[in-house]
Amino acid sequence: MTPPPPWQQGPQLRQRLTEQPNYSYQLRQWRVVVMAVSAFIFNTTEFVPIALLSDIGHSFSMSVDQVGMMITIYAWLVALLSLPAMLATAHWERKRLLLGLFAVFIAGHIVSVGAQSFIVLLIGRALIALAHAVFWSITASLVVRIAPRGGQTKALGLLSMGSALATVLGLPLGRLIGQWLGWRMTFAAIGVAALLAMILLWWILPKLASRDVGSLASLPSISRNVPLLVVYALTVICVTAHFTAYSYIEPSMLVLNQFEPTFATGILLAFGVAGLVASWLFGHYYDRNPRLFLTLAIVTLVIALVSVWLLSAWWIGSQVGWMLLTAMWGLAITGITLALQIRVLKLAPAATDVAMSIFSGIYNVGIGGGAFIGALVIGGLGLSWVGLVGAGIGLIVLAVCALFLLLIRRTQTV
């Protein structure tokens, strides 16, 4: 008997797939993978200007610290829009909302590619920031919902791995495309990738009703949740410390250390690989001792930021030193982000989207604040000092952690 042509085999193929014993589990895994790919795309576009500051500055005849303000503006827009935009879309069906976010995201990249002035580029980035604000407000809780049963922690780890891949592949590829074809083509490539991800989401995600979103009525209970407020405080200080130095890692390597552009690209790649390793460590070891995991990550971040200063002011040109620094740095910030994110989800189970939108906003306050402080340091003290200033901010994190643990012990003994 002659089999039907391929275009008539779709329903039969779907039926055979659904009859497989592990179909539901595998389908849920693939949904998480698609969301991780989406996270990769969103994080790539947020951070890729870090790898293109010099090229963008050259196009518009601007200095590195002036162009660096686009990182601050983007991050602070996300911070301002996260909660209002999430509440405005609180009752939207989640699949439709995601597809709409990708449409706005793609439109922002079209504007960015065609920008003939820095102001127009900022307008394009503002559109992208709007989509970003809502995306990261709903994504973590959404991934937990669509994950296979019992695999929520690993699903969050995979989501973070997608985010980490933005530094493993996104930043180096964005930098390479920018070097070969210009920074505009980097944004164009991200827009095309977003269109493909949008098609995948339309195909693989079911309709997902809004659930456990919370509302403005959730804010009083969140404001009284002291452990959650401590997590938010740790988030903004850690991220500010990190981005004080990381926002200017490219000029630190090219200007201060006189490294070749290919080595700078390799450093960005190594940073991302370290983030992937941190994601794996989180998935396998975080549940065993959450406090120890977070404390070690914060201590490692402080050591890494001090090392940035040492390698930029004293041991200039040490390629081995920068590779070791990058490994520590990538492990630390990814571990911190994952640990704080899962704490938010556990501390606000009845209003996960509100809590995560606040987390996303606070995280971006840290990104923008770090880039802003870094620009001030460069203008006042010089580029080599961004690491030491970041380390000083990191020490504040350790002090907050110590005070919080002391309060917990006193409460338990009363």
C-alpha positions, 0 to 999 in steps of 0.5 A, a space after each residue: 500500500 502506498 503511504 500518503 504524501 508527507 503533507 497529509 501525514 501531519 495528523 497521523 504523526 501527531 497521533 503516533 507521538 501522543 500515543 508514546 508513553 513519555 509524550 507528556 513529559 517530553 512535551 513539557 521538557 520541550 516547552 521549558 527548552 523553548 522558554 530558555 531559548 526565549 530567555 537567551 534572546 532577551 538577555 542577549 539584547 539587554 547585554 550585547 551593548 556591553 560588547 559593542 560600546 566602542 563601535 556604537 560610540 564611534 558611529 555617533 562620535 560619543 565616548 564610551 561612558 556616554 554610550 554606556 548610559 544606554 545600558 542605564 536607561 534601558 535597565 531603569 526603564 525595565 525597572 520602572 515598567 516591570 510592575 505597572 506593565 505586569 499589573 496591566 496585563 495580569 489577566 491576559 492569557 499567557 500565550 497570547 501575552 508572550 506572542 504580543 511581547 515578541 511582536 513589540 520586541 521585534 519592532 524595537 529591533 527594527 527601529 534600532 537597526 535603522 537608527 541614524 541618531 543616538 536618540 532614535 536608537 534609545 527609542 528602539 531600546 525603549 520598545 525592547 525594554 517594555 517587552 523585557 519588563 513584562 517577559 521577565 515578570 512572568 517567565 520564572 513562574 510560567 516555567 515552573 507551571 509548564 515544567 515536568 512534575 517534580 522538575 521545577 528546580 531543574 526547569 529554573 536551572 535550564 531557564 538560567 542556562 538560557 540566560 547564561 548562554 546569552 553571555 556564552 554565545 550571545 555576547 561573543 556572537 554579537 561582538 563578532 557580527 558587529 566586528 564583521 558587519 557592523 553593530 546594526 547587523 547584530 541587532 538585526 540578527 537578534 530580531 530574526 532569532 526573536 521571530 523564529 522563537 515567536 513561531 516556536 512559542 505559537 506552535 508548542 505552548 498551550 493556552 495558559 490562563 493567568 494564575 497566582 498573579 497577585 494584584 495591587 492588593 498583594 503589595 501590603 503583604 509583600 511589604 510586610 514579608 521581611 525575608 523577601 525584602 532582604 532578598 530584594 535588598 541583596 539583589 539590588 546591591 549585588 547587581 549594582 556591584 557586578 555591573 559597576 565593573 562588568 558594564 565596562 569590561 570591553 574597554 577595560 580589556 581593549 584600552 587598559 590591558 591592550 588585549 587583541 579584540 579576539 581575546 576580549 571575545 574569548 573572555 566574554 565566552 569564558 564568562 558565559 561558560 562559567 555561568 553555565 557551570 554555575 547553573 549546573 551546580 545550582 541544579 545539583 547542590 543548591 537544595 542541600 544548603 541554600 544559605 551556604 551556596 548564596 554566601 559562597 557566591 557573594 564572597 566569590 563575587 567580591 574577590 572577583 571584583 577586587 581582582 578586576 582592579 588588580 588586573 587593571 591597575 597593577 598586573 596589566 596585560 595578564 591573560 591568565 589572570 583574566 581567564 581565572 578572574 572570568 571563571 570566578 566572576 561568571 560562577 559568582 553572579 549566576 549563582 547569586 541570581 539563581 539563588 535569589 530568584 528561587 527564594 523570591 518564588 518560595 517566599 511569595 507563592 500566592 503572588 509570584 508574578 507580582 513578586 517576580 516583577 518587583 524582583 525584575 525591576 529591582 534587578 534592573 535598578 542594579 544594572 542601571 545603577 552599576 552602569 551609572 556608578 561605573 560611568 561616574 568612576 571612569 569620569 572621576 577616578 579612571 577606568 581602572 577603579 571600577 572593579 575596586 568600587 564594585 568590590 566595596 559595594 559587594 562588601 555591603 552585601 556581606 554586611 547585610 547578609 551577616 545582619 540578617 542571619 544575626 536577626 534570625 538567630 535572635 528571633 529563634 532564641 526569643 
